[in-house]
């Protein structure tokens, strides 16, 4: 269960375009460092770190120390909680079926490519 305060932080984090792009980049390449992530933007590293602080406060980004750097990962749990809050059991059932079909299609495509 997510509190209303956590929900406010989540929607605040998702409201900014740069933060949504950061989430896209972390989805495509998990484990990026702050420096590598900042290289995708035409703003200062400090600005990116401020965006990351907002994303971490909303639990959308988690980090792992690796020596002197931090590896960043997208955390989808808060987004799933939003989905769960407003979807009904019928929608959840069919969303699960669609995910299973997508997974089976991707598996079949990989098998076809390996031939």
N, C-alpha and C positions, 0 to 999 in steps of 0.2 A: 504494500500500500504506500502510496506517495502522499505526502502532506501538501496542503495548499501552498505553503511557503516554498517547498521544493518544486512544485508545479510552476509557480511564478518565476523561479530562477531558471527553470528549463525553457519556458517560453521566452524569457528575456534573452537567453543565450541563442535560441534559434531565430530570433528576430533580426539579427544582423547578418548581412550578406557575407561578409568576410568570415564570420564564424561558421556559416554553412559551407563555405568553400573549404575551410580547414577540415571540417568533418568529412567532406568528399575526398580530400587528399589522404586523410588517415584511413578511410575505408579502402582506397585503392592501394595504398602502401603502408600497412601497419608497421609500427616500430620506428618511424622517422624521428630524428632528433629535432630539437627546436631550431637549430641552425639550418638544417635541410628544409624544414617546413617554411621557415622565414624566407628562404631563397625563392619561393614561388610568388612572393608578393613584392610590391614596390613601396613598401612602408618599412619603418625601422623594426629592428628585432624586438625593441621594447614594446612597440605597438602589438606585435604578434604575441608577446608574452602576456600582455594585458588581456587580449582575446582568449588566450589559453586559460588564464585565471578564471574568467567568466565561465568557460566551458567546463573546467574542472569543478567549479562551484556547483554547476548543474549536474555533475557526475556524467557528463557526456564524453569526457576525455579522462583516461587514466594514464599514469606515467610510471615508468620503472627506471630506477637509477642504473646506469651502466658506466661505472667509472666516474668521469667528470661530466658526463652528459646524461640526458634523460631520453628514454625512448617513449614515444607517445602512441596511444592506442585509442580507437573509437570504442565507446561503451554503448551498446544499443539497448541496454536494459531500460533506461528512462523512456526511450521512444516506445518500447514495447508496453510500458506501463500506461502511456498515453493511449495507445491503441486499445489496450484491455479496458480502459475506463469507459470508452464510448462505443465499443463494438459489442454486439450481442452474441449470444452463444452460436446462433446460426451463422453469422459472419465469421466467427472464429473457426467453426468447423470447416467452412469452404476455403478460408484462407489457408488452413492447414493442408487441405487436399491440393490446392494450387501449388503450395510449396513442395509437396511430395511429387507432383507431376513435373515441376521445374527441375527438381533434383534428379528424377529418373531420366528426363530428356538430356540433361547435362552429362550424366553418366553414360548414356548411350552414345552421345556425340564423342566423348573421350575414347570410348571403346572403338568407335568407327575410325577416329584419327590414328589410333595406335596400330591399326591393321596395315 
